[in-house]
C-alpha cells in the first residue's frame, strides 16, 4: 500500500486534465467544492456524496479520561467530531484492489 497523500494541487491538476478547464478555473472549482462541504458541516448539515460516502458532525459528551503515563484521571470536555462513512460502492472498490 502506498503512503502518498492527495493534495489540493493534485485535485486541481486532475480537474484540469479531465475536464479541460484552465488551471485557475480548476483551482477555483476545487476550492468551491471544498468550501461548500466545510460550510455545510459547520452549519451542522450532513454531506452525502453518492457512490463515495457521507460526512457528518457527531457530538461527544464529557467523560473522564486517564493519563496513560501517570494514571491520573482527567476530564475530557464535550466536543464535536467529524465522522466519515464510506458508501458500499467505495468499500467494494477498495476491496477489489486489495
C-alpha positions as CSV (number, residue, x, y, z in Angstrom):
1,X,0.0,0.0,0.0
2,X,1.3,3.4,-1.0
3,X,1.9,6.1,1.7
4,X,1.1,9.1,-0.6
5,X,-1.3,11.9,0.1
6,X,-3.6,13.5,-2.4
7,X,-3.3,17.3,-2.2
8,X,-5.4,20.2,-3.4
9,X,-2.8,20.8,-6.1
10,X,-3.2,17.2,-7.3
11,X,-7.0,17.5,-7.3
12,X,-6.7,20.7,-9.3
13,X,-4.4,19.1,-11.8
14,X,-6.9,16.1,-12.1
15,X,-9.8,18.5,-12.8
16,X,-7.6,20.4,-15.3
17,X,-6.7,17.1,-17.1
18,X,-10.2,15.5,-17.1
19,X,-12.5,18.5,-17.5
20,X,-10.4,20.8,-19.6
21,X,-10.8,24.0,-17.6
22,X,-7.9,26.3,-17.2
23,X,-5.6,25.7,-14.2
24,X,-7.0,28.8,-12.4
25,X,-10.6,27.7,-13.1
26,X,-9.8,24.2,-11.9
27,X,-8.3,25.5,-8.7
28,X,-11.4,27.7,-8.1
29,X,-13.7,24.8,-8.7
30,X,-11.8,22.6,-6.2
31,X,-11.9,25.4,-3.7
32,X,-15.6,26.0,-4.2
33,X,-16.4,22.3,-3.7
34,X,-14.3,22.1,-0.5
35,X,-15.7,25.3,0.8
36,X,-19.3,24.1,0.2
37,X,-18.6,20.9,2.0
38,X,-16.9,22.5,5.0
39,X,-19.6,25.2,5.2
40,X,-22.4,22.6,5.3
41,X,-20.6,20.7,8.0
42,X,-20.1,23.9,10.1
43,X,-23.9,24.6,9.8
44,X,-24.5,21.1,11.2
45,X,-25.7,19.6,7.9
46,X,-24.7,16.1,6.8
47,X,-22.9,15.9,3.4
48,X,-23.7,12.9,1.3
49,X,-21.7,12.2,-1.9
50,X,-23.3,9.5,-4.0
51,X,-21.0,6.4,-4.5
52,X,-18.4,7.9,-2.2
53,X,-19.7,8.4,1.3
54,X,-21.2,10.8,3.9
55,X,-19.7,13.2,6.3
56,X,-21.4,14.3,9.5
57,X,-20.7,16.0,12.8
58,X,-21.2,14.0,15.9
59,X,-21.4,15.4,19.4
60,X,-19.3,13.7,22.1
61,X,-20.2,14.2,25.7
62,X,-17.9,15.0,28.6
63,X,-16.2,12.0,30.1
64,X,-13.3,11.1,32.3
65,X,-10.1,10.0,30.6
66,X,-6.9,8.7,32.1
67,X,-3.3,9.9,31.6
68,X,-1.6,6.6,30.5
69,X,1.7,7.6,31.9
70,X,0.6,8.7,35.4
71,X,-2.8,7.0,35.7
72,X,-4.3,10.4,36.7
73,X,-7.9,11.0,35.8
74,X,-8.5,13.9,33.5
75,X,-11.9,15.4,32.4
76,X,-12.3,15.4,28.6
77,X,-14.6,18.3,27.6
78,X,-17.6,17.8,25.3
79,X,-16.8,18.4,21.7
80,X,-17.9,17.9,18.1
81,X,-16.1,15.4,15.8
82,X,-16.2,14.8,12.1
83,X,-17.1,11.3,11.0
84,X,-16.9,9.8,7.6
85,X,-18.9,6.8,6.5
86,X,-17.8,5.2,3.2
87,X,-20.5,4.1,0.8
88,X,-20.8,0.4,-0.1
89,X,-19.6,1.3,-3.7
90,X,-16.4,2.9,-2.3
91,X,-15.9,-0.1,0.0
92,X,-16.2,-2.5,-2.9
93,X,-13.7,-0.5,-5.0
94,X,-11.2,-0.5,-2.1
95,X,-11.6,-4.3,-1.5
96,X,-11.3,-5.0,-5.3
97,X,-7.8,-3.5,-5.3
98,X,-6.7,-5.4,-2.2
